[in-house]
Amino acid sequence: MCFQRKRRRSRATLFLTAISSRSADLAHKVHWTLCLKPNHALKELEMRYAISISVKAHIKVLQKQALRFHCQQAAF
């Protein structure tokens, strides 16, 4: 009985690990897509996930901040 409980927990742990790994992969992909092709990425995200206008506005602000940061780093 104890072995079965332990086995169930490990399956749940593996399942949660797989979910978090997939989420991390998706977040990484979205980040780099936004960096490399921001307009294309925004359109794709809007179509796939129906993201709201406020989210798109927030993403554009983040892009501008990242661009400023990269420009400042390049100046040094």
Phi and psi in degrees as a GROMACS rama.xvg file:
@    title "Ramachandran Plot"
@    xaxis  label "Phi"
@    yaxis  label "Psi"
@TYPE xy
-62.3779  -39.3153  CYS-2
-62.7768  -40.7233  PHE-3
-64.5014  -41.5551  GLN-4
-62.5989  -43.8004  ARG-5
-62.4137  -40.2194  LYS-6
-65.331  -40.0495  ARG-7
-64.0324  -41.9024  ARG-8
-63.0828  -40.5965  ARG-9
-66.73  -35.6842  SER-10
-63.5799  -44.1376  ARG-11
-62.4742  -41.0687  ALA-12
-63.9889  -43.8649  THR-13
-62.8263  -40.0603  LEU-14
-62.7513  -46.9787  PHE-15
-65.4971  -36.6871  LEU-16
-64.059  -41.2148  THR-17
-63.8671  -41.0739  ALA-18
-63.8946  -47.38  ILE-19
-65.9337  -33.8123  SER-20
-66.6327  -42.5829  SER-21
-64.9003  -39.1831  ARG-22
-63.7071  -42.4234  SER-23
-64.3501  -41.3067  ALA-24
-62.5804  -43.1444  ASP-25
-64.2167  -43.7949  LEU-26
-62.021  -41.6046  ALA-27
-63.3332  -43.6415  HIS-28
-63.775  -45.1762  LYS-29
-62.5359  -43.6104  VAL-30
-58.2333  -50.0664  HIS-31
-71.2657  -32.305  TRP-32
-64.9498  -41.1591  THR-33
-65.1819  -36.6026  LEU-34
-69.3636  -41.7676  CYS-35
-85.4227  -41.4006  LEU-36
-135.217  73.634  LYS-37
-61.5136  -44.1097  PRO-38
-67.2023  -44.0302  ASN-39
-62.5535  -42.9656  HIS-40
-64.5551  -41.3182  ALA-41
-62.7566  -42.1583  LEU-42
-64.0239  -42.7197  LYS-43
-65.044  -43.5866  GLU-44
-63.6242  -38.8939  LEU-45
-64.3644  -42.5952  GLU-46
-70.0375  -44.5461  MET-47
-72.8367  -43.5554  ARG-48
-114.304  1.59854  TYR-49
50.623  51.3891  ALA-50
-71.2717  150.946  ILE-51
-81.0719  167.57  SER-52
-63.4486  -37.2775  ILE-53
-65.0861  -36.2095  SER-54
-67.0638  -42.8361  VAL-55
-62.1214  -40.8153  LYS-56
-63.0939  -41.3838  ALA-57
-63.9705  -40.8249  HIS-58
-62.9586  -40.8528  ILE-59
-64.529  -38.7751  LYS-60
-62.5409  -43.9637  VAL-61
-62.0978  -38.5073  LEU-62
-63.7861  -43.1152  GLN-63
-63.4887  -41.2349  LYS-64
-63.7539  -41.9187  GLN-65
-65.0711  -40.2969  ALA-66
-64.0318  -43.6719  LEU-67
-60.7954  -43.0563  ARG-68
-61.8253  -45.5286  PHE-69
-65.1273  -37.5722  HIS-70
-66.5643  -39.814  CYS-71
-65.2924  -40.1194  GLN-72
-66.4597  -36.5556  GLN-73
-69.8433  -28.7207  ALA-74
-70.0352  -26.4494  ALA-75
